[in-house]
Amino acid sequence: MSLVLEKAAELAAALENCEELKDIKEKQEALRGDAAAEALLNDFFQMQQQLYSLQEQGKEPDPELTAQFNDIQDKMEKNLAVAEFYASQAALGQILQQINQIITQAITGEEESCSPSQCASCSGC
């Protein structure tokens, strides 16, 4: 196995054991144990699919459908299990984004310049 593949396997093992992934799994279990949260997510994904379908057909959703979608989003933000799950996903996503930046820099030889608009994606500021 090449050194690169060995390091990739090491990275995968490190990710598997990182706190952020453990947190996602924990929050996912909590989500599965919350019937109201699961119902909200099901409603959200169904309505999201309806809206995408309308958009693909070049149609505008009626205001009632948009209002229902916004209402579900508000309820999701207020549901602790859903909010914590999405927050844990964002934390892992940030780590994955940093890993991708490191790999991209190695491939391109260019360093990512840090600016206030990019502070959410790096830990250097």
C-alpha positions as a Markdown table, in Angstrom:
| # | Residue | x | y | z |
|---|---|---|---|---|
| 1 | Met | 0.0 | 0.0 | 0.0 |
| 2 | Ser | 1.4 | 3.4 | -0.8 |
| 3 | Leu | 2.2 | 5.9 | 1.9 |
| 4 | Val | -0.7 | 8.1 | 0.8 |
| 5 | Leu | -3.2 | 5.3 | 1.1 |
| 6 | Glu | -1.8 | 4.4 | 4.5 |
| 7 | Lys | -2.2 | 8.0 | 5.7 |
| 8 | Ala | -5.7 | 8.0 | 4.3 |
| 9 | Ala | -6.5 | 4.9 | 6.4 |
| 10 | Glu | -5.0 | 6.6 | 9.4 |
| 11 | Leu | -7.1 | 9.7 | 8.8 |
| 12 | Ala | -10.2 | 7.5 | 8.5 |
| 13 | Ala | -9.4 | 5.8 | 11.8 |
| 14 | Ala | -8.8 | 9.2 | 13.5 |
| 15 | Leu | -12.1 | 10.5 | 12.2 |
| 16 | Glu | -13.9 | 7.4 | 13.4 |
| 17 | Asn | -12.6 | 8.1 | 16.9 |
| 18 | Cys | -13.0 | 11.9 | 16.9 |
| 19 | Glu | -15.3 | 13.5 | 19.4 |
| 20 | Glu | -17.3 | 15.3 | 16.7 |
| 21 | Leu | -18.3 | 12.0 | 15.0 |
| 22 | Lys | -19.1 | 10.5 | 18.4 |
| 23 | Asp | -21.3 | 13.5 | 19.1 |
| 24 | Ile | -23.2 | 13.1 | 15.8 |
| 25 | Lys | -23.9 | 9.5 | 16.6 |
| 26 | Glu | -25.1 | 10.4 | 20.0 |
| 27 | Lys | -27.3 | 13.2 | 18.7 |
| 28 | Gln | -28.6 | 10.9 | 16.0 |
| 29 | Glu | -29.7 | 8.4 | 18.6 |
| 30 | Ala | -31.4 | 11.1 | 20.6 |
| 31 | Leu | -33.2 | 12.2 | 17.4 |
| 32 | Arg | -34.4 | 8.7 | 16.7 |
| 33 | Gly | -35.8 | 8.5 | 20.2 |
| 34 | Asp | -37.8 | 11.7 | 19.7 |
| 35 | Ala | -41.0 | 11.0 | 17.7 |
| 36 | Ala | -41.8 | 14.7 | 17.4 |
| 37 | Ala | -38.3 | 15.4 | 15.9 |
| 38 | Glu | -38.6 | 12.6 | 13.5 |
| 39 | Ala | -42.0 | 13.7 | 12.3 |
| 40 | Leu | -40.7 | 17.2 | 11.8 |
| 41 | Leu | -37.8 | 15.9 | 9.7 |
| 42 | Asn | -40.1 | 13.7 | 7.7 |
| 43 | Asp | -42.4 | 16.6 | 7.0 |
| 44 | Phe | -39.5 | 18.8 | 6.1 |
| 45 | Phe | -38.0 | 16.4 | 3.6 |
| 46 | Gln | -41.4 | 15.7 | 2.0 |
| 47 | Met | -42.1 | 19.4 | 1.7 |
| 48 | Gln | -38.6 | 20.1 | 0.4 |
| 49 | Gln | -39.1 | 17.5 | -2.3 |
| 50 | Gln | -42.4 | 19.1 | -3.3 |
| 51 | Leu | -40.7 | 22.5 | -3.6 |
| 52 | Tyr | -37.8 | 21.1 | -5.6 |
| 53 | Ser | -40.2 | 19.3 | -7.9 |
| 54 | Leu | -42.1 | 22.5 | -8.5 |
| 55 | Gln | -38.9 | 24.4 | -9.1 |
| 56 | Glu | -37.7 | 21.8 | -11.7 |
| 57 | Gln | -41.0 | 22.2 | -13.5 |
| 58 | Gly | -40.5 | 26.0 | -13.6 |
| 59 | Lys | -43.5 | 26.6 | -11.3 |
| 60 | Glu | -43.6 | 28.9 | -8.3 |
| 61 | Pro | -44.9 | 27.3 | -5.1 |
| 62 | Asp | -48.1 | 28.9 | -3.8 |
| 63 | Pro | -47.7 | 31.1 | -0.7 |
| 64 | Glu | -49.5 | 28.6 | 1.5 |
| 65 | Leu | -46.9 | 25.9 | 0.7 |
| 66 | Thr | -44.1 | 28.3 | 1.3 |
| 67 | Ala | -45.6 | 29.4 | 4.6 |
| 68 | Gln | -46.0 | 25.7 | 5.7 |
| 69 | Phe | -42.4 | 25.0 | 4.8 |
| 70 | Asn | -41.2 | 28.1 | 6.7 |
| 71 | Asp | -43.3 | 27.0 | 9.7 |
| 72 | Ile | -41.7 | 23.5 | 9.7 |
| 73 | Gln | -38.2 | 25.1 | 9.5 |
| 74 | Asp | -39.1 | 27.3 | 12.5 |
| 75 | Lys | -40.3 | 24.3 | 14.5 |
| 76 | Met | -37.1 | 22.4 | 13.6 |
| 77 | Glu | -34.9 | 25.2 | 14.9 |
| 78 | Lys | -36.9 | 25.2 | 18.2 |
| 79 | Asn | -36.7 | 21.4 | 18.6 |
| 80 | Leu | -33.7 | 20.6 | 20.8 |
| 81 | Ala | -33.0 | 17.2 | 19.3 |
| 82 | Val | -33.0 | 18.5 | 15.7 |
| 83 | Ala | -31.0 | 21.7 | 16.5 |
| 84 | Glu | -28.3 | 19.7 | 18.4 |
| 85 | Phe | -28.1 | 17.1 | 15.6 |
| 86 | Tyr | -27.6 | 19.8 | 13.0 |
| 87 | Ala | -25.0 | 21.7 | 15.2 |
| 88 | Ser | -23.0 | 18.4 | 15.6 |
| 89 | Gln | -23.1 | 17.9 | 11.8 |
| 90 | Ala | -21.8 | 21.5 | 11.3 |
| 91 | Ala | -18.9 | 20.8 | 13.7 |
| 92 | Leu | -17.8 | 17.7 | 11.8 |
| 93 | Gly | -18.4 | 19.5 | 8.5 |
| 94 | Gln | -15.9 | 22.2 | 9.7 |
| 95 | Ile | -13.3 | 19.6 | 10.4 |
| 96 | Leu | -13.8 | 17.9 | 7.0 |
| 97 | Gln | -13.6 | 21.3 | 5.3 |
| 98 | Gln | -10.2 | 22.0 | 7.1 |
| 99 | Ile | -9.0 | 18.6 | 6.0 |
| 100 | Asn | -10.0 | 19.3 | 2.4 |
| 101 | Gln | -8.2 | 22.7 | 2.5 |
| 102 | Ile | -5.0 | 21.0 | 3.7 |
| 103 | Ile | -5.2 | 18.4 | 0.9 |
| 104 | Thr | -6.0 | 21.1 | -1.7 |
| 105 | Gln | -3.0 | 23.2 | -0.5 |
| 106 | Ala | -0.7 | 20.2 | -0.9 |
| 107 | Ile | -2.0 | 19.5 | -4.4 |
| 108 | Thr | -2.0 | 23.1 | -5.7 |
| 109 | Gly | 0.9 | 24.4 | -3.7 |
| 110 | Glu | -1.1 | 27.5 | -2.9 |
| 111 | Glu | -1.9 | 28.6 | 0.6 |
| 112 | Glu | -5.4 | 29.7 | 1.3 |
| 113 | Ser | -5.4 | 33.3 | 2.3 |
| 114 | Cys | -7.3 | 34.1 | 5.5 |
| 115 | Ser | -9.8 | 36.9 | 5.4 |
| 116 | Pro | -12.7 | 37.8 | 7.8 |
| 117 | Ser | -15.2 | 36.4 | 5.3 |
| 118 | Gln | -13.5 | 33.0 | 5.6 |
| 119 | Cys | -12.9 | 32.8 | 9.4 |
| 120 | Ala | -15.7 | 30.3 | 9.8 |
| 121 | Ser | -13.8 | 27.9 | 7.6 |
| 122 | Cys | -10.4 | 28.1 | 9.3 |
| 123 | Ser | -9.0 | 28.2 | 12.8 |
| 124 | Gly | -6.1 | 30.6 | 12.0 |
| 125 | Cys | -7.8 | 33.9 | 12.7 |
